[in-house]
Amino acid sequence: MTTMQIKPDFLWSQIDTVLLDMDGTLLDKYFDDHFWEEYVPKIFAKSNGISEKEARIILLQRYQSVENTLQWTDLDYWSDRLGLDIPELKCKVDHLIQIHPYVVDFLEYLKRIGKEVHLVTNAHSKTLEIKLRKTDLGSHFDRIVCAEEIGFAKEQPEFWEKLETHLGYNKERTVLADDTAKVLDSAQEYGMGFLVFVARPSSRIAVKFSPKYPAITYFNELIH
């Protein structure tokens, strides 16, 4: 049974601040999925003299051991752990970094209607640098905050408490858009005013709406 879309029903007059995730929300997550599931296993297999199948099994276990933590997105951690230059490898396939449809239109719309817009990401600062250089999205944000700066991953409610102090927004008049249900769960627990689930993080997977959160496929659905 396919989950039906719960459509966001807030009015922009209720919102002062917009918090936006990066990977899967503004950028096509195909890049990340391909990088960690296909490209890194291939390079890891070659450098360790094992098959790609063996490499995938080893890497999956290592990935899962640090899921939902700051280490999961820490490129220096993975460079040390895997014996590979992860930032350099990302640059080799950076042609796959793509902005989702309507993202730039949406960011320009938010500026026109006078909202504060912050990029809030679990991505490591080195990943952020690579992606902002490739996409030129940085100028659209009032502030850009990496989880490493806060000291918690977004899946942890403590992240949002510290972010509120850091940015000084009114959480009841703030909307967060993210493609990860666990992140929305932690933001809900913290008391975030409005939440939006992005239902198609990767261009290579089907749309999958949340049974719990208002959802969009593309950001043109919020331009009104």
Residue pairs with C-beta under 8 A, 6 or more apart in sequence:
2 209
3 208
3 209
3 210
3 211
4 209
5 199
5 209
5 215
6 209
6 210
6 212
6 213
6 214
6 215
7 214
7 215
7 221
8 194
8 196
8 214
8 215
8 216
8 221
8 222
9 214
10 175
10 194
12 113
12 115
12 224
14 173
14 193
14 194
15 115
15 173
15 174
15 175
15 193
15 194
16 115
16 116
16 169
16 170
16 173
16 174
17 115
17 116
17 117
17 118
17 167
17 169
17 170
17 173
17 174
17 175
18 110
18 115
18 116
18 117
18 118
18 174
18 175
18 177
19 118
19 120
19 163
19 169
19 174
19 175
19 176
19 177
20 26
20 117
20 118
20 119
20 120
20 141
20 176
20 177
21 119
21 120
21 121
21 154
21 176
21 177
21 178
21 179
21 180
21 183
21 198
22 119
22 121
22 123
22 128
22 131
23 29
23 31
23 32
23 121
23 122
23 123
23 131
23 179
23 201
24 32
24 178
24 179
24 180
24 198
24 201
24 202
25 100
25 177
25 178
25 179
25 198
25 201
26 99
26 100
26 103
26 119
26 137
27 97
27 98
27 99
27 100
27 131
27 135
28 97
28 98
28 99
28 100
28 201
28 202
28 203
29 179
29 201
29 202
30 96
30 98
30 202
30 203
30 204
31 93
31 94
31 96
31 97
31 98
33 202
33 204
34 93
34 96
35 89
35 90
35 93
35 96
36 59
36 63
37 56
39 89
39 93
40 59
40 82
40 84
40 86
40 89
41 52
41 55
41 56
41 59
42 52
42 55
43 84
43 89
44 55
44 58
44 59
44 82
44 84
45 51
45 52
45 54
45 55
47 83
47 84
48 55
50 58
59 82
62 81
62 82
63 72
66 72
66 77
68 153
68 155
68 156
68 182
69 153
70 122
70 147
70 148
70 151
70 152
70 153
71 77
72 122
72 153
73 122
73 123
73 124
73 127
73 147
73 153
74 124
74 148
75 86
75 87
75 90
75 124
75 126
75 127
76 124
76 126
78 84
78 86
79 85
79 86
79 87
87 126
87 127
87 130
90 127
90 130
91 130
94 130
94 134
97 130
97 131
97 134
97 135
98 203
99 135
99 137
100 203
100 218
100 219
101 218
101 220
102 218
102 219
102 220
102 223
103 137
103 219
104 137
104 140
105 219
105 220
105 223
106 219
106 220
106 222
106 223
107 117
107 137
107 140
108 140
109 223
110 117
111 117
111 140
116 142
116 169
117 140
117 141
117 142
118 141
118 142
118 143
118 144
118 145
118 167
118 169
119 137
119 138
119 141
119 143
119 144
119 145
120 145
120 154
120 163
120 176
121 128
121 144
121 145
121 146
121 147
121 154
122 146
122 147
122 153
122 154
123 131
123 146
123 147
124 146
124 148
125 146
125 148
125 149
128 144
128 146
131 137
132 138
132 144
138 144
143 167
145 163
145 166
145 167
147 153
147 154
147 159
149 166
150 159
150 162
150 163
150 166
151 162
152 158
152 159
152 162
153 159
154 160
154 178
154 180
154 183
154 186
154 187
155 180
155 182
155 183
155 185
155 186
156 186
157 186
157 187
157 189
157 190
159 186
160 171
160 186
160 187
160 190
160 192
161 190
164 171
170 193
171 190
171 191
171 192
171 193
172 191
172 193
173 193
174 192
174 193
174 194
175 192
175 193
175 194
175 195
175 196
176 183
176 184
176 187
176 192
176 194
176 195
176 196
177 195
177 196
177 197
177 198
177 216
177 219
178 184
178 187
178 195
178 196
178 197
178 198
179 197
179 198
179 199
179 201
181 197
181 210
181 212
181 213
184 195
184 197
184 210
184 212
184 213
187 195
188 195
195 213
195 214
196 213
196 214
196 215
196 216
196 222
197 209
197 210
197 212
197 213
197 214
197 215
197 216
198 215
198 216
198 217
199 207
199 208
199 209
199 210
199 215
199 216
199 217
200 206
200 207
200 208
200 217
200 218
207 217
209 215
216 222
